[in-house]
Amino acid sequence: MQPNPSPPALLVVPVRPELPPRIDSTQLLRGHRTVEIEHGEQRYTLRVTRDNKLILTK
């Protein structure tokens, strides 16, 4: 009778978390000040303020 082989050693390799994709706001806005974004059943509005900041509202 042969002994049970031991399970293979677990090799732990540190993995750098993936960076999220980056999209320039001009690609989303396409020259407009507001765009509507559909996410599932919800609709959101992405708007550029007078101070050139972005606001996302439901």
C-alpha positions as a Python dict, from the first residue, in 0.01 Angstrom:
ca = {
    (1, 'M'): (0, 0, 0),
    (2, 'Q'): (139, 338, -102),
    (3, 'P'): (114, 638, 130),
    (4, 'N'): (-117, 921, 22),
    (5, 'P'): (81, 1186, -162),
    (6, 'S'): (85, 1520, 13),
    (7, 'P'): (-109, 1801, -157),
    (8, 'P'): (98, 2037, -367),
    (9, 'A'): (244, 2331, -180),
    (10, 'L'): (47, 2651, -207),
    (11, 'L'): (253, 2924, -368),
    (12, 'V'): (143, 3269, -252),
    (13, 'V'): (250, 3545, -485),
    (14, 'P'): (170, 3903, -388),
    (15, 'V'): (-38, 4058, -665),
    (16, 'R'): (-67, 4429, -721),
    (17, 'P'): (-435, 4522, -741),
    (18, 'E'): (-542, 4616, -1090),
    (19, 'L'): (-584, 4984, -1150),
    (20, 'P'): (-932, 5084, -1264),
    (21, 'P'): (-971, 5189, -1625),
    (22, 'R'): (-930, 5563, -1682),
    (23, 'I'): (-1160, 5754, -1917),
    (24, 'D'): (-1109, 6120, -1992),
    (25, 'S'): (-1421, 6320, -1908),
    (26, 'T'): (-1418, 6475, -2256),
    (27, 'Q'): (-1484, 6125, -2396),
    (28, 'L'): (-1794, 6095, -2179),
    (29, 'L'): (-1922, 6448, -2224),
    (30, 'R'): (-1844, 6486, -2598),
    (31, 'G'): (-1857, 6866, -2582),
    (32, 'H'): (-2173, 6882, -2368),
    (33, 'R'): (-2207, 7009, -2010),
    (34, 'T'): (-2430, 6717, -1904),
    (35, 'V'): (-2477, 6355, -2000),
    (36, 'E'): (-2722, 6092, -1881),
    (37, 'I'): (-2582, 5758, -1772),
    (38, 'E'): (-2803, 5450, -1754),
    (39, 'H'): (-2701, 5193, -1495),
    (40, 'G'): (-2938, 4900, -1480),
    (41, 'E'): (-3284, 5043, -1422),
    (42, 'Q'): (-3147, 5375, -1289),
    (43, 'R'): (-3063, 5695, -1474),
    (44, 'Y'): (-2794, 5933, -1351),
    (45, 'T'): (-2687, 6278, -1469),
    (46, 'L'): (-2321, 6372, -1489),
    (47, 'R'): (-2282, 6749, -1496),
    (48, 'V'): (-1990, 6993, -1521),
    (49, 'T'): (-2020, 7286, -1280),
    (50, 'R'): (-1917, 7647, -1340),
    (51, 'D'): (-1600, 7565, -1142),
    (52, 'N'): (-1524, 7281, -1387),
    (53, 'K'): (-1599, 7009, -1130),
    (54, 'L'): (-1812, 6700, -1192),
    (55, 'I'): (-2135, 6620, -1011),
    (56, 'L'): (-2316, 6287, -1049),
    (57, 'T'): (-2681, 6291, -942),
    (58, 'K'): (-2958, 6033, -946),
}
